[in-house]
Amino acid sequence: MRGFLASSSGVLPFTLRSIGAACAAVLTLAPAPPAFGSVPASGSGGAVPGSTRSLPLVPLSREGDPGAAPEQGLRRTGLGRFALLGVVWDDPGTELHGRVRVRTRSAATGKWTGWQDVEAHADHGADPGTAERSARRVRGATAPLWVGSSDGVEVRVRAEKAGSRGGRGALPSGLRLELVDPGRDAREAPAAGAPAGESPRTALDTEAAIAASGANADIAAYGTTAIPALDRPATEKELTRLQGPSRGKPYIGARPKIVTRRGWGADESLRERGFVYTKKIKAAFVHHTASGNKYTCAQAPSVIRGIYRYHVKSMGWRDIGYNFLVDKCGTLYEGRAGGVAKPVLGAHTMGFNTDSMGVAVIGSHGTTQPPGAAVTAVARLAAWKLGLHGADPRAKTYLTSGGGNLYPKGKKVRLNVMSGHRDGYATECPGKRLYAKLGTVRTSAARYQGR
């Protein structure tokens, strides 16, 4: 029997067989101990939840220089552990025209780092007019910056002078520094300064974790921490099982291995309940997280948990904005919850989230070359996910703008099926160096599809 589920983007097909399989898996596995690295039930050992500390910035006096540009900041030591930070403000429609600089103190050595810049514009977001974008909790924000285990911070936010390169001579209202502790999952050793013990978990955590894992039940066992790779013949068989026999030759790349949300330790109690879907995937937008390159591949799950918490708790989104992420070693991760094989609506390219997906390379690639492993992983992901929807990575397609700073709402725009964030929105993302690799990504992805 076939039916439809309602969502904010329309109706979605389901079958009693698919729902029955997912429910059977939940009923069979629910009494078992939590999977390694999963969100544990109340009273069990394992994951240590993260936290977010929000500190208001204060005006910095500049005696003897009344014409100086406005500047705010703070300096704090003796803080609890944090590893990722960013600056937020009240109005998401207001841009920060200025410079944001920080330095931090290592929780392990007590030494201060040098000053480093924070990308002042977090140019991702839900489409205007959607429930996610219109939520009263949504804030303007810088990109997040990964700083490693720290217990002290100094920040300076200085506005551009009026008339200088379009500077407005003012800072947004309600500037706050967000300090994020990503916590650790059951596989990670305690970090320096990490709190002992564990906060209680609620029934909502368990229900949300079951729902997030169950969203992948059509292609993976319930509770898995990584969806295994398939070769191309097995991927084609899976495509037939999911969508029925194809009228012609299926052009789809082999399914790559993807670490699930359970695998990177997502605290499912943070996000909004339920999932929102678009109709199909016609295009893929490539991003970088602009969070810096000073992380190891072993730290990538912590970086993702930090970005996730920053997107939800600090910026006010319903979930992490990207559909997928990839680290510098080429490991792929599930982003926004709802199922990696499904058309989950993200918040990655404001104006063009509908009928698209977003994949972000963890790091900053304006002046730094993206690792070859990461570029290859993006191509393999695109070959598979676009193949599920019959899209050619070398082709062009039309998307209708939902409104942004580059195209007005309602305008039909011809874009590359494999596009960079800057193609749909006026931004530096995904960075000059990564953007230059998109031609390679298109060619490789088409070859993986057998085109």
Disulfide bonds with the S-S distance in Angstrom:
Cys297-Cys329 1.93
